[in-house]
């Protein structure tokens, strides 16, 4: 099975928001994909000196993933770095969702995301359509 990394803001996100969309993606995609959720690890940002561990674990997930699913709902340094690394350095397929109109998207996100769609649901449908092998009856 292909692996999907769930990329998006965590550190400065409002309570529960970072987890909410990931839980929906997990529920909808996990029957057909192995999901790599960075929130599965128990790091508390800024409480201890774990920055290097957090970054390295996230980068390992990006390396292990076949597809990067990006929540581009706001500017995020970590999200942008992961998208650039996945696309530019690793040539990964990066598909995101964003409430922004094209004219309001960062040119960097447009350049390094393979596709940006308007909602998580659209992105899930896109991934299922293009990456789930269709089984045909014989």
PyMOL commands that set and color helices and strands:
alter all, ss='L'
color gray80, all
select helices_A, chain A and resi 17-29+38-40+51-64+77-89+102-104+107-112+120-131
alter helices_A, ss='H'
color red, helices_A
select strands_A, chain A and resi 3-8+34-37+67-71+93-97+115-117
alter strands_A, ss='S'
color yellow, strands_A
deselect
rebuild
show_as cartoon
